[in-house]
Amino acid sequence: MISLVAILERYEKDFHKKYAVKLLPGHLKAISAIKRCRTALSGGVTGMIVS
């Protein structure tokens, strides 16, 4: 199964190029949080992301 992080790694630069004018700081924070997120299945910490 492909992970969301793998998709972000593959398409993030193109996404930023296409939508740079429309991206808000909250969008960028969400992308960053997704890339840092880990689950028990991947060997990381589980929990909610709280800002």
Gaussian input, Z-matrix of N, CA and C with variables (Angstrom, degrees):
# hf/3-21g

backbone

0 1
 N
 C     1     B1
 C     2     B2     1     A1
 N     3     B3     2     A2     1     D1
 C     4     B4     3     A3     2     D2
 C     5     B5     4     A4     3     D3
 N     6     B6     5     A5     4     D4
 C     7     B7     6     A6     5     D5
 C     8     B8     7     A7     6     D6
 N     9     B9     8     A8     7     D7
 C    10    B10     9     A9     8     D8
 C    11    B11    10    A10     9     D9
 N    12    B12    11    A11    10    D10
 C    13    B13    12    A12    11    D11
 C    14    B14    13    A13    12    D12
 N    15    B15    14    A14    13    D13
 C    16    B16    15    A15    14    D14
 C    17    B17    16    A16    15    D15
 N    18    B18    17    A17    16    D16
 C    19    B19    18    A18    17    D17
 C    20    B20    19    A19    18    D18
 N    21    B21    20    A20    19    D19
 C    22    B22    21    A21    20    D20
 C    23    B23    22    A22    21    D21
 N    24    B24    23    A23    22    D22
 C    25    B25    24    A24    23    D23
 C    26    B26    25    A25    24    D24
 N    27    B27    26    A26    25    D25
 C    28    B28    27    A27    26    D26
 C    29    B29    28    A28    27    D27
 N    30    B30    29    A29    28    D28
 C    31    B31    30    A30    29    D29
 C    32    B32    31    A31    30    D30
 N    33    B33    32    A32    31    D31
 C    34    B34    33    A33    32    D32
 C    35    B35    34    A34    33    D33
 N    36    B36    35    A35    34    D34
 C    37    B37    36    A36    35    D35
 C    38    B38    37    A37    36    D36
 N    39    B39    38    A38    37    D37
 C    40    B40    39    A39    38    D38
 C    41    B41    40    A40    39    D39
 N    42    B42    41    A41    40    D40
 C    43    B43    42    A42    41    D41
 C    44    B44    43    A43    42    D42
 N    45    B45    44    A44    43    D43
 C    46    B46    45    A45    44    D44
 C    47    B47    46    A46    45    D45
 N    48    B48    47    A47    46    D46
 C    49    B49    48    A48    47    D47
 C    50    B50    49    A49    48    D48
 N    51    B51    50    A50    49    D49
 C    52    B52    51    A51    50    D50
 C    53    B53    52    A52    51    D51
 N    54    B54    53    A53    52    D52
 C    55    B55    54    A54    53    D53
 C    56    B56    55    A55    54    D54
 N    57    B57    56    A56    55    D55
 C    58    B58    57    A57    56    D56
 C    59    B59    58    A58    57    D57
 N    60    B60    59    A59    58    D58
 C    61    B61    60    A60    59    D59
 C    62    B62    61    A61    60    D60
 N    63    B63    62    A62    61    D61
 C    64    B64    63    A63    62    D62
 C    65    B65    64    A64    63    D63
 N    66    B66    65    A65    64    D64
 C    67    B67    66    A66    65    D65
 C    68    B68    67    A67    66    D66
 N    69    B69    68    A68    67    D67
 C    70    B70    69    A69    68    D68
 C    71    B71    70    A70    69    D69
 N    72    B72    71    A71    70    D70
 C    73    B73    72    A72    71    D71
 C    74    B74    73    A73    72    D72
 N    75    B75    74    A74    73    D73
 C    76    B76    75    A75    74    D74
 C    77    B77    76    A76    75    D75
 N    78    B78    77    A77    76    D76
 C    79    B79    78    A78    77    D77
 C    80    B80    79    A79    78    D78
 N    81    B81    80    A80    79    D79
 C    82    B82    81    A81    80    D80
 C    83    B83    82    A82    81    D81
 N    84    B84    83    A83    82    D82
 C    85    B85    84    A84    83    D83
 C    86    B86    85    A85    84    D84
 N    87    B87    86    A86    85    D85
 C    88    B88    87    A87    86    D86
 C    89    B89    88    A88    87    D87
 N    90    B90    89    A89    88    D88
 C    91    B91    90    A90    89    D89
 C    92    B92    91    A91    90    D90
 N    93    B93    92    A92    91    D91
 C    94    B94    93    A93    92    D92
 C    95    B95    94    A94    93    D93
 N    96    B96    95    A95    94    D94
 C    97    B97    96    A96    95    D95
 C    98    B98    97    A97    96    D96
 N    99    B99    98    A98    97    D97
 C   100   B100    99    A99    98    D98
 C   101   B101   100   A100    99    D99
 N   102   B102   101   A101   100   D100
 C   103   B103   102   A102   101   D101
 C   104   B104   103   A103   102   D102
 N   105   B105   104   A104   103   D103
 C   106   B106   105   A105   104   D104
 C   107   B107   106   A106   105   D105
 N   108   B108   107   A107   106   D106
 C   109   B109   108   A108   107   D107
 C   110   B110   109   A109   108   D108
 N   111   B111   110   A110   109   D109
 C   112   B112   111   A111   110   D110
 C   113   B113   112   A112   111   D111
 N   114   B114   113   A113   112   D112
 C   115   B115   114   A114   113   D113
 C   116   B116   115   A115   114   D114
 N   117   B117   116   A116   115   D115
 C   118   B118   117   A117   116   D116
 C   119   B119   118   A118   117   D117
 N   120   B120   119   A119   118   D118
 C   121   B121   120   A120   119   D119
 C   122   B122   121   A121   120   D120
 N   123   B123   122   A122   121   D121
 C   124   B124   123   A123   122   D122
 C   125   B125   124   A124   123   D123
 N   126   B126   125   A125   124   D124
 C   127   B127   126   A126   125   D125
 C   128   B128   127   A127   126   D126
 N   129   B129   128   A128   127   D127
 C   130   B130   129   A129   128   D128
 C   131   B131   130   A130   129   D129
 N   132   B132   131   A131   130   D130
 C   133   B133   132   A132   131   D131
 C   134   B134   133   A133   132   D132
 N   135   B135   134   A134   133   D133
 C   136   B136   135   A135   134   D134
 C   137   B137   136   A136   135   D135
 N   138   B138   137   A137   136   D136
 C   139   B139   138   A138   137   D137
 C   140   B140   139   A139   138   D138
 N   141   B141   140   A140   139   D139
 C   142   B142   141   A141   140   D140
 C   143   B143   142   A142   141   D141
 N   144   B144   143   A143   142   D142
 C   145   B145   144   A144   143   D143
 C   146   B146   145   A145   144   D144
 N   147   B147   146   A146   145   D145
 C   148   B148   147   A147   146   D146
 C   149   B149   148   A148   147   D147
 N   150   B150   149   A149   148   D148
 C   151   B151   150   A150   149   D149
 C   152   B152   151   A151   150   D150

   B1=1.4368
   B2=1.5313
   B3=1.3233
   B4=1.4603
   B5=1.5323
   B6=1.3087
   B7=1.4610
   B8=1.5290
   B9=1.3059
   B10=1.4559
   B11=1.5239
   B12=1.3299
   B13=1.4657
   B14=1.5269
   B15=1.3208
   B16=1.4668
   B17=1.5275
   B18=1.3137
   B19=1.4635
   B20=1.5287
   B21=1.3296
   B22=1.4618
   B23=1.5237
   B24=1.3192
   B25=1.4643
   B26=1.5244
   B27=1.3094
   B28=1.4705
   B29=1.5328
   B30=1.3296
   B31=1.4563
   B32=1.5290
   B33=1.3087
   B34=1.4623
   B35=1.5283
   B36=1.3222
   B37=1.4698
   B38=1.5296
   B39=1.3222
   B40=1.4669
   B41=1.5261
   B42=1.3108
   B43=1.4682
   B44=1.5307
   B45=1.3262
   B46=1.4674
   B47=1.5307
   B48=1.3243
   B49=1.4623
   B50=1.5279
   B51=1.3249
   B52=1.4662
   B53=1.5258
   B54=1.3290
   B55=1.4610
   B56=1.5294
   B57=1.3218
   B58=1.4657
   B59=1.5204
   B60=1.3231
   B61=1.4633
   B62=1.5299
   B63=1.3197
   B64=1.4591
   B65=1.5302
   B66=1.3399
   B67=1.4613
   B68=1.5211
   B69=1.3088
   B70=1.4581
   B71=1.5286
   B72=1.3266
   B73=1.4713
   B74=1.5354
   B75=1.3036
   B76=1.4656
   B77=1.5135
   B78=1.3271
   B79=1.4632
   B80=1.5214
   B81=1.3267
   B82=1.4658
   B83=1.5231
   B84=1.3310
   B85=1.4647
   B86=1.5250
   B87=1.3210
   B88=1.4683
   B89=1.5253
   B90=1.3244
   B91=1.4630
   B92=1.5247
   B93=1.3121
   B94=1.4602
   B95=1.5266
   B96=1.3215
   B97=1.4681
   B98=1.5252
   B99=1.3137
   B100=1.4703
   B101=1.5268
   B102=1.3272
   B103=1.4612
   B104=1.5236
   B105=1.3274
   B106=1.4699
   B107=1.5241
   B108=1.3053
   B109=1.4697
   B110=1.5320
   B111=1.3010
   B112=1.4614
   B113=1.5255
   B114=1.3099
   B115=1.4570
   B116=1.5249
   B117=1.3234
   B118=1.4586
   B119=1.5328
   B120=1.3263
   B121=1.4543
   B122=1.5296
   B123=1.3204
   B124=1.4659
   B125=1.5274
   B126=1.3312
   B127=1.4467
   B128=1.5114
   B129=1.3207
   B130=1.4625
   B131=1.5127
   B132=1.2961
   B133=1.4599
   B134=1.5187
   B135=1.3181
   B136=1.4606
   B137=1.5130
   B138=1.2877
   B139=1.4527
   B140=1.5156
   B141=1.3097
   B142=1.4495
   B143=1.5150
   B144=1.3136
   B145=1.4537
   B146=1.5228
   B147=1.3082
   B148=1.4529
   B149=1.5207
   B150=1.3199
   B151=1.4578
   B152=1.5101
   A1=108.39
   A2=116.65
   A3=121.54
   A4=109.69
   A5=116.46
   A6=120.10
   A7=110.53
   A8=115.07
   A9=120.84
   A10=110.57
   A11=116.43
   A12=120.11
   A13=110.24
   A14=117.56
   A15=120.86
   A16=110.47
   A17=116.86
   A18=121.09
   A19=109.93
   A20=116.36
   A21=119.97
   A22=111.34
   A23=116.21
   A24=119.74
   A25=111.27
   A26=116.20
   A27=121.21
   A28=111.91
   A29=118.44
   A30=121.17
   A31=115.47
   A32=118.70
   A33=120.29
   A34=112.87
   A35=118.78
   A36=120.49
   A37=111.27
   A38=116.96
   A39=120.53
   A40=110.88
   A41=116.62
   A42=122.00
   A43=110.14
   A44=115.93
   A45=120.04
   A46=110.99
   A47=117.29
   A48=120.17
   A49=111.15
   A50=116.27
   A51=120.61
   A52=112.30
   A53=117.18
   A54=120.12
   A55=114.13
   A56=118.51
   A57=121.78
   A58=112.81
   A59=117.39
   A60=121.35
   A61=111.48
   A62=116.96
   A63=121.14
   A64=114.09
   A65=117.36
   A66=120.11
   A67=111.20
   A68=115.36
   A69=121.94
   A70=109.44
   A71=117.46
   A72=119.49
   A73=112.63
   A74=117.30
   A75=120.46
   A76=112.87
   A77=116.95
   A78=120.76
   A79=110.14
   A80=115.41
   A81=119.63
   A82=111.21
   A83=116.70
   A84=120.45
   A85=110.61
   A86=116.83
   A87=120.57
   A88=110.86
   A89=117.05
   A90=120.49
   A91=110.02
   A92=116.50
   A93=120.83
   A94=111.67
   A95=116.60
   A96=120.82
   A97=111.33
   A98=116.62
   A99=120.70
   A100=109.71
   A101=116.93
   A102=120.40
   A103=112.14
   A104=117.74
   A105=121.04
   A106=112.78
   A107=117.39
   A108=122.51
   A109=111.11
   A110=115.43
   A111=121.98
   A112=108.55
   A113=116.05
   A114=121.20
   A115=109.37
   A116=116.78
   A117=121.05
   A118=110.07
   A119=116.51
   A120=121.12
   A121=111.59
   A122=116.87
   A123=119.98
   A124=111.96
   A125=117.27
   A126=120.66
   A127=115.16
   A128=116.29
   A129=120.01
   A130=112.11
   A131=114.59
   A132=122.79
   A133=109.24
   A134=116.75
   A135=119.94
   A136=109.21
   A137=116.82
   A138=120.60
   A139=110.57
   A140=115.14
   A141=120.16
   A142=109.73
   A143=114.82
   A144=120.91
   A145=107.27
   A146=116.51
   A147=121.68
   A148=108.25
   A149=115.69
   A150=117.28
   A151=111.38
   D1=136.90
   D2=178.52
   D3=-83.09
   D4=141.15
   D5=-178.42
   D6=-95.64
   D7=159.32
   D8=177.14
   D9=-62.06
   D10=-36.90
   D11=178.21
   D12=-62.66
   D13=-39.78
   D14=178.81
   D15=-62.95
   D16=-39.52
   D17=177.90
   D18=-64.88
   D19=-44.55
   D20=178.56
   D21=-61.38
   D22=-42.99
   D23=179.79
   D24=-61.02
   D25=-37.34
   D26=-177.47
   D27=-75.75
   D28=-41.36
   D29=-169.29
   D30=-113.64
   D31=-0.45
   D32=-173.57
   D33=-60.25
   D34=-44.42
   D35=-179.59
   D36=-61.28
   D37=-45.47
   D38=178.49
   D39=-64.00
   D40=-39.70
   D41=178.21
   D42=-60.02
   D43=-46.67
   D44=179.87
   D45=-64.09
   D46=-40.55
   D47=178.54
   D48=-61.79
   D49=-43.60
   D50=-175.35
   D51=-73.45
   D52=-38.11
   D53=-172.63
   D54=-114.78
   D55=16.39
   D56=-174.84
   D57=-52.29
   D58=-40.20
   D59=-177.16
   D60=-69.60
   D61=-29.04
   D62=-174.47
   D63=-95.83
   D64=-14.35
   D65=-176.77
   D66=-71.90
   D67=130.17
   D68=176.90
   D69=-97.34
   D70=161.28
   D71=178.36
   D72=-54.58
   D73=-35.17
   D74=178.43
   D75=-64.77
   D76=-34.46
   D77=176.72
   D78=-64.76
   D79=-44.15
   D80=-179.19
   D81=-66.14
   D82=-37.36
   D83=176.81
   D84=-64.55
   D85=-40.00
   D86=179.56
   D87=-64.70
   D88=-43.69
   D89=178.35
   D90=-61.39
   D91=-43.91
   D92=178.78
   D93=-61.91
   D94=-42.58
   D95=179.59
   D96=-64.27
   D97=-40.40
   D98=178.58
   D99=-62.28
   D100=-42.14
   D101=-179.13
   D102=-67.08
   D103=-28.86
   D104=179.62
   D105=-86.84
   D106=-17.98
   D107=-173.46
   D108=-64.77
   D109=140.97
   D110=176.03
   D111=-132.70
   D112=149.85
   D113=177.09
   D114=-117.73
   D115=166.03
   D116=177.38
   D117=-60.00
   D118=-35.49
   D119=-178.51
   D120=-62.83
   D121=-34.08
   D122=179.94
   D123=-91.81
   D124=5.15
   D125=177.51
   D126=90.62
   D127=9.81
   D128=-177.43
   D129=-104.75
   D130=-165.79
   D131=-178.33
   D132=-87.94
   D133=140.81
   D134=176.13
   D135=-99.23
   D136=158.01
   D137=177.95
   D138=148.43
   D139=176.16
   D140=179.91
   D141=-92.58
   D142=151.06
   D143=174.96
   D144=-87.32
   D145=120.33
   D146=-178.62
   D147=-120.12
   D148=131.69
   D149=179.19
   D150=-105.10

